[in-house]
Amino acid sequence: NELVAGVHDRMPVILTPEGEDLWLDPDAQDPAALAPLFAPLGAEEMEAFAVSRRVNAPANDDPSVLDAPGPEPLPPKKGRVPAAQRDLWENGGDGGDEG
């Protein structure tokens, strides 16, 4: 639907209460009977809100992942490459020394 399209080009199946019994019925094998369950849920029935990036790590299994995000930590600053290491890169790994 339009709401999910702003986040991703694919959308999971979201069952309505009316479709749950059919979805869970192990005898339901007719693709034509199951096809209506794959219709996207209407955007008006959903809500989008920002969550913390913590939601991306399964180890963060607590309700706080749904909290509004605060300022994200800055990535570590890239330091200067020491001259000796830079020389190795620039001189093909031999440090510029002969032999």
C-alpha positions as a Markdown table, in Angstrom:
| # | Residue | x | y | z |
|---|---|---|---|---|
| 1 | Asn | 0.0 | 0.0 | 0.0 |
| 2 | Glu | 1.0 | 3.7 | -0.2 |
| 3 | Leu | 2.1 | 3.8 | 3.4 |
| 4 | Val | 4.5 | 0.9 | 3.2 |
| 5 | Ala | 5.8 | 1.9 | -0.2 |
| 6 | Gly | 7.6 | 4.8 | 1.4 |
| 7 | Val | 9.6 | 2.3 | 3.5 |
| 8 | His | 10.0 | -0.7 | 1.3 |
| 9 | Asp | 8.9 | -2.1 | -2.1 |
| 10 | Arg | 7.6 | -5.3 | -0.5 |
| 11 | Met | 4.9 | -5.8 | 2.1 |
| 12 | Pro | 4.2 | -8.7 | 4.4 |
| 13 | Val | 0.8 | -10.4 | 4.4 |
| 14 | Ile | -1.3 | -8.7 | 7.2 |
| 15 | Leu | -4.3 | -10.8 | 8.0 |
| 16 | Thr | -7.6 | -9.4 | 8.9 |
| 17 | Pro | -9.5 | -11.2 | 11.7 |
| 18 | Glu | -11.9 | -12.5 | 9.0 |
| 19 | Gly | -9.0 | -14.2 | 7.1 |
| 20 | Glu | -7.2 | -15.8 | 10.1 |
| 21 | Asp | -9.3 | -19.1 | 10.1 |
| 22 | Leu | -8.7 | -19.6 | 6.3 |
| 23 | Trp | -5.0 | -18.8 | 6.7 |
| 24 | Leu | -4.6 | -21.3 | 9.5 |
| 25 | Asp | -6.7 | -24.1 | 7.9 |
| 26 | Pro | -4.3 | -26.9 | 6.9 |
| 27 | Asp | -6.9 | -28.2 | 4.4 |
| 28 | Ala | -7.1 | -24.9 | 2.5 |
| 29 | Gln | -5.0 | -25.7 | -0.5 |
| 30 | Asp | -6.9 | -23.9 | -3.3 |
| 31 | Pro | -4.8 | -20.9 | -4.5 |
| 32 | Ala | -7.9 | -19.1 | -5.7 |
| 33 | Ala | -9.5 | -19.3 | -2.3 |
| 34 | Leu | -6.3 | -18.1 | -0.6 |
| 35 | Ala | -5.5 | -15.3 | -3.1 |
| 36 | Pro | -7.7 | -12.7 | -1.4 |
| 37 | Leu | -5.6 | -13.0 | 1.7 |
| 38 | Phe | -2.7 | -11.5 | -0.1 |
| 39 | Ala | -4.4 | -8.2 | -0.9 |
| 40 | Pro | -2.5 | -5.4 | 0.8 |
| 41 | Leu | -4.1 | -4.0 | 4.0 |
| 42 | Gly | -5.4 | -0.5 | 3.3 |
| 43 | Ala | -3.0 | 2.4 | 4.3 |
| 44 | Glu | -5.9 | 4.0 | 6.2 |
| 45 | Glu | -5.8 | 1.0 | 8.6 |
| 46 | Met | -2.2 | 1.4 | 9.4 |
| 47 | Glu | 0.1 | 3.9 | 11.2 |
| 48 | Ala | 3.7 | 4.7 | 10.5 |
| 49 | Phe | 6.0 | 6.1 | 13.2 |
| 50 | Ala | 9.8 | 6.4 | 13.7 |
| 51 | Val | 11.5 | 3.9 | 16.0 |
| 52 | Ser | 15.0 | 3.6 | 17.3 |
| 53 | Arg | 17.6 | 1.9 | 15.2 |
| 54 | Arg | 17.9 | -0.5 | 18.1 |
| 55 | Val | 15.0 | -2.4 | 16.5 |
| 56 | Asn | 17.5 | -3.8 | 14.0 |
| 57 | Ala | 19.3 | -5.9 | 16.6 |
| 58 | Pro | 17.5 | -9.0 | 17.9 |
| 59 | Ala | 19.5 | -8.7 | 21.1 |
| 60 | Asn | 17.4 | -5.6 | 21.9 |
| 61 | Asp | 14.3 | -7.5 | 22.8 |
| 62 | Asp | 12.4 | -5.0 | 25.0 |
| 63 | Pro | 9.6 | -2.4 | 24.6 |
| 64 | Ser | 12.1 | 0.5 | 24.3 |
| 65 | Val | 12.8 | -0.3 | 20.7 |
| 66 | Leu | 9.5 | 1.2 | 19.9 |
| 67 | Asp | 10.3 | 4.5 | 21.7 |
| 68 | Ala | 10.8 | 7.6 | 19.5 |
| 69 | Pro | 14.4 | 7.8 | 18.4 |
| 70 | Gly | 16.7 | 10.2 | 20.1 |
| 71 | Pro | 19.8 | 11.6 | 18.5 |
| 72 | Glu | 21.7 | 8.8 | 16.8 |
| 73 | Pro | 25.3 | 8.4 | 17.9 |
| 74 | Leu | 27.8 | 9.7 | 15.5 |
| 75 | Pro | 30.1 | 7.2 | 13.8 |
| 76 | Pro | 33.6 | 7.2 | 15.1 |
| 77 | Lys | 35.9 | 9.8 | 13.6 |
| 78 | Lys | 38.4 | 8.5 | 11.1 |
| 79 | Gly | 41.8 | 9.2 | 12.3 |
| 80 | Arg | 44.8 | 10.1 | 10.3 |
| 81 | Val | 46.8 | 7.2 | 8.9 |
| 82 | Pro | 50.2 | 7.0 | 10.4 |
| 83 | Ala | 53.0 | 8.0 | 8.0 |
| 84 | Ala | 54.6 | 4.6 | 8.2 |
| 85 | Gln | 51.4 | 2.8 | 7.2 |
| 86 | Arg | 50.7 | 5.4 | 4.5 |
| 87 | Asp | 54.1 | 4.7 | 3.0 |
| 88 | Leu | 53.4 | 1.0 | 2.9 |
| 89 | Trp | 50.2 | 1.7 | 0.9 |
| 90 | Glu | 51.8 | 4.2 | -1.5 |
| 91 | Asn | 54.9 | 2.0 | -2.1 |
| 92 | Gly | 53.2 | -1.3 | -2.8 |
| 93 | Gly | 53.8 | -2.7 | 0.6 |
| 94 | Asp | 57.6 | -2.5 | 0.8 |
| 95 | Gly | 57.9 | 0.7 | 2.8 |
| 96 | Gly | 59.9 | 2.3 | 0.1 |
| 97 | Asp | 63.1 | 0.5 | 1.2 |
| 98 | Glu | 65.2 | -1.4 | -1.3 |
| 99 | Gly | 65.9 | -5.0 | -0.4 |
